[in-house]
């Protein structure tokens, strides 16, 4: 008998799946493999993959620094903190800069460090040395027979350098985990609890080390304690001198910081230069001085720290300084020190800022090469959030959202989602619900959503054009305004029949909930600060309506999209829907502020 | 998959379950913990890109799928870092990866046992095509192959399978 191609095709279609059972036996089960202690670098990369939406704001700022070659958190080895080495400590405009032989730490906070000591100390040991720095606490114990125990408490986010093969996970205090490392006959127990990280290094048994670790009471610092001391308003700045060949590549602005990245492309090589300004917020940065020189430079009466590191024969620079409650930094590679300092001298308040947003380019060009026949009917910006709605005569629509990706989260059904790429290498999720498609991706600290009934290819094409534009002109600057007001999300007491929550996005100044029905009807509810929201312009399709005796609203309708807008108690609300006006009014009347 | 499970939840579940296994697979090939971690990271990226066809985050099928991707990613990394462009894929397969598949006596003679005995390079492409239902284009992207190579590998795999089946038949006839 000869096996024809058709026969083989059929056999494979029917039996290939069952082969998995046989092959499964050649792979070990999870419990047969010793767990690997993954590096911080790996965990950081995976966090971006698993929870791309859940990064706190400060992490995003740190992420921006990735372009600079200097790395924030590097190995802080035992000897770095060992007080055998005299640390040079200088007061730096009320902030502390500490220069160690292997690095420099800069701390920007007035908040005192809260040291805790172990309540249990193994028998025979007595304290011989104790030292407290601005962000760490150290005690050295010794016994008469030469045993030792060094206890350290850090505030911050250190990376410990050890070979995972020498490490094992060790339970601590029932629900905590520590890592026990044995290297070069030194035992170390490392754990994180509360807002601090701890380490015990000792010649004693593992059990004694664990017992000592379990006697350390955890300490929590509240976030407000760190940040509330400064009530200074943040104003963005920018350097007015930019080295030749560089041009602005991206601009990011946060509540208390702004960052500008410049790019030069010479001979096919990309070279980045990053300027950042932030309100002093209690952050501690540690810069490795491996292969680096650290020195103090002066300009305009300001003392700045310059770190120069040579890797692959190209020097990398980091210049950082503090001026009037703000921290500045410029990171660059392959430029001269003089240019770096000239750039620092030229830093000015950003001239284009005002109380709200500034706009460098026309709004309607937000998406280049729009699909044919679509026109912009709504555009809105608030607190870094942009919303644009495009509509066509034939009922086509395209909604564009851009907002800061700080802690925002949303949910969708897995069965409707697929992974796609936009702008060459951006990972995006495409969700298809009946005729509606939603494309979600992240770029440059922003999250982007496109919602449309257009075909997948046209949607991706629109996304590609958004990215290109945004990369060239990240144009919005938020410069304060509602810093002190608390955003209180509202609730909908009434929902039209059959409407189910489809997605929800929320951050500290914005709430957006999308509902939809099985028949494709949708209802989007949005809430933001009134002072930070601008609407329009809308055309002749607007109508004034009354929600109650005291409450007016504006109704906009075009090509089957109905929008109801109103303001109440300092908040602006928007309902966007395919439902009739009456349903929108009824829903709006039942919003609990 | 449960309709209420988000991609994030499902993906995290899959990650937690298989991260150590994939590290084990990658380290076996690369013998370098940093490169092995890179391989695991890339594997999960590729898995996310092809997540729509993963029916359950934790099941033998998903485990096998991840292992196939991880091995291929690791081999590519190894090739890149050793700069041994002239090492053939098959040489790497046979020298580095243990291709022994244990077939139980009751499975002997079955078609799935014959598929399992195919050379690894053929088997993984055939499984991705016929068991997981990926297109040649998708497989090419996953394994960093050209589409032509995917087609050729499937073709060669089928020929090898026919050979194995014929041999088995002849043995039984004797």
Interface residues (C-beta under 8 A of the other chain):
Chain A: X1 X3 X5 X8 X9 X11 X12 X13 X14 X15 X16 X17 X18 X19 X20 X21 X22 X23 X24 X25 X26 X27 X28 X30 X33 X34 X35 X36 X38 X39 X41 X42 X45 X46 X49 X50 X51 X163 X164 X165 X411 X412 X413 X414 X415 X417 X418 X419 X421 X427 X429
Chain B: X1 X3 X4 X5 X6 X7 X8 X10 X11 X12 X15 X17 X18 X19 X20 X21 X23 X24 X25 X27 X33 X34 X37 X40 X41 X44 X45 X48 X49 X50 X51 X52 X60 X61 X63 X64 X67 X98 X100 X101 X102 X103 X104 X107 X110 X111 X112 X113 X115 X116 X123 X126 X127 X129 X130 X131 X158 X161 X162 X165 X166 X169
